[in-house]
């Protein structure tokens, strides 16, 4: 069903502008861990809005960003959040594409309360303490909200920000196959008149890194197939951002509708899955299978989670630990595969009983 999303009214615009105009020391924008395309595009739009009001804005993230091209476009305006946080939280703090409960606990403890939140969320948001919040329950894409903010605040739309927002909408909706509402269609139509075709092509077809082929080879060698489900891992990696590309290659295999890939580095386990099966909701499956391990990111067709290794970091960082590393990888594989498949089977059995 197509849903109509509420507009940005006069009083909300006035309050939003008041917060920006009183942010003399600058604006700190925080994203969810391992930010996706929608997170990065939304943050870029907020930076442009802040610049229009003569406010210096810096964006910070934790983990691995899923699109290096967008990082390059954002340039010096986006950085990894430092381990020792000092001045970053002393300025006006904005959360974009994330609510406080989705941030790491250690960061939520340090941060008193955000000044500004623009996001979408299905969780209860009534008790969130914030000077200004615009959290929509009936959308999946924060970028469409940012188009609305730029339009209603009369912020000039240049070709770069228009293309970035268009790319995010296309990416999050799988080119309007999922997560579509009237607001998204209106936003897409609006930025269409400003976008740069060449830049959009570069964003949608980025160069493939050599690491991707190496990880793909490992994924093929390690694959396990059960019916239409493929589960595999790329082993120990330096750059887990290749997982989303590896998963897409796995979905091209004949008979596969759902693929899950995980990788391990010196501190975390990274799990990413994608599905072409419209009868399952990947984010909900991840919440049931791995929700106790950390924050789940994604939507109906894809999901990801970053799980800290904890004390087992000593194994990944140690020398002459090849046997221990292999044993740990096998243990992780068994745990992830069993949890995922058991959750799938449990859901299918409920459908059969109904």
WOBEL-V110452 format. One line per field, one symbol per residue. phi: phi as a letter, one per 30 degrees, with the letter a starting at -180 (. if undefined). A space follows every 10 residues. Layout:
# WOBEL-V110452
phi = ???
This chain:
# WOBEL-V110452
phi = .dcccdddde dddddddddd dccddjcccc cdehdcdddd dddddddddd ddcicdbbcb bcjbdcaddd ddddhddbbd dddccbdecd cdcccbiace dcdeeddddd deaddbbbab acddcdddda dbbbccccbc bdeddddddd ddcidecddd ddddddeddd ddchhicbhc bddddddddd dedcdceddd ddddbdddde dddddddddd dcdbcbiccc babcidbcbd ddeddddddd ddddiccbbb bbbbbdbbcc bbbbbcdddb cddddddddb edcldcckad cbabaccddi ddedddcdch cedddddddd ddeedddddd dddddddddd dddd
